[in-house]
Amino acid sequence: MKKKKTTIDLVGIGKRMKAIRTELGLLQRDFIKVVNITMSTLSDIETGKKRPGSEILFILSDEYRVNLHYLLHGEGEMFR
């Protein structure tokens, strides 16, 4: 029996990440300091070239009460 391959919508995640950052009123330079990444990594995430690492997800959830189901799947409210 074959497992169904799960596809990840990196472009959608990137757009939602940018929307969250904007909703929080954080400029890119401020956001990268909070989540401890480089500007190029943030750009790659927001344009769908890279997926956010688990540490970024933890910080967003813990510090800003981001609904990770929204971020990853586009369902539900942006914040918990």
C-alpha positions as CSV (number, residue, x, y, z in Angstrom):
1,M,0.0,0.0,0.0
2,K,1.5,3.4,-1.1
3,K,1.5,6.4,1.2
4,K,-0.1,9.5,-0.2
5,K,2.6,12.1,-0.7
6,T,1.8,15.4,1.1
7,T,2.6,18.5,-0.8
8,I,3.5,21.7,1.0
9,D,2.3,25.0,-0.3
10,L,5.5,27.0,0.3
11,V,4.2,30.0,-1.6
12,G,1.0,30.1,0.5
13,I,3.0,29.7,3.7
14,G,5.3,32.6,2.6
15,K,2.3,34.9,1.8
16,R,0.8,34.1,5.2
17,M,4.1,34.7,7.0
18,K,4.3,38.1,5.3
19,A,0.7,38.9,6.3
20,I,1.4,37.9,9.9
21,R,4.6,40.1,10.0
22,T,2.6,43.0,8.5
23,E,-0.3,42.5,10.9
24,L,2.2,42.6,13.8
25,G,3.6,45.8,12.4
26,L,7.1,44.4,12.1
27,L,9.4,45.5,9.4
28,Q,11.6,42.8,7.9
29,R,14.7,44.1,9.8
30,D,12.8,43.8,13.1
31,F,11.3,40.5,12.3
32,I,14.6,38.8,11.5
33,K,16.0,39.9,14.8
34,V,13.0,38.3,16.7
35,V,13.2,35.0,14.9
36,N,17.1,35.0,14.5
37,I,17.3,34.5,10.7
38,T,19.0,36.5,7.9
39,M,17.2,38.9,5.6
40,S,17.8,36.5,2.7
41,T,16.3,33.6,4.6
42,L,13.2,35.7,5.4
43,S,13.0,36.7,1.7
44,D,13.2,33.1,0.6
45,I,10.4,32.1,3.1
46,E,8.2,35.0,2.1
47,T,8.6,34.2,-1.6
48,G,8.0,30.4,-1.2
49,K,11.6,29.3,-1.9
50,K,12.1,27.9,1.6
51,R,10.0,26.6,4.4
52,P,10.2,28.2,7.9
53,G,12.1,26.1,10.4
54,S,10.5,24.7,13.6
55,E,12.3,27.3,15.7
56,I,10.6,30.1,13.8
57,L,7.3,28.4,14.2
58,F,7.8,28.0,17.9
59,I,8.7,31.7,18.3
60,L,5.7,32.9,16.3
61,S,3.4,30.6,18.3
62,D,4.9,31.4,21.7
63,E,5.7,35.1,21.4
64,Y,2.9,36.3,19.1
65,R,0.2,33.6,19.6
66,V,0.2,32.8,15.9
67,N,-2.2,30.0,14.9
68,L,0.2,27.6,13.3
69,H,-2.7,25.8,11.5
70,Y,-3.4,29.1,9.8
71,L,0.2,29.7,8.9
72,L,0.8,26.2,7.5
73,H,-2.6,25.4,6.0
74,G,-4.4,28.8,5.6
75,E,-7.3,27.7,7.8
76,G,-8.7,29.3,10.9
77,E,-7.8,32.6,12.5
78,M,-4.4,34.2,12.1
79,F,-3.9,34.4,15.9
80,R,-5.0,32.2,18.8
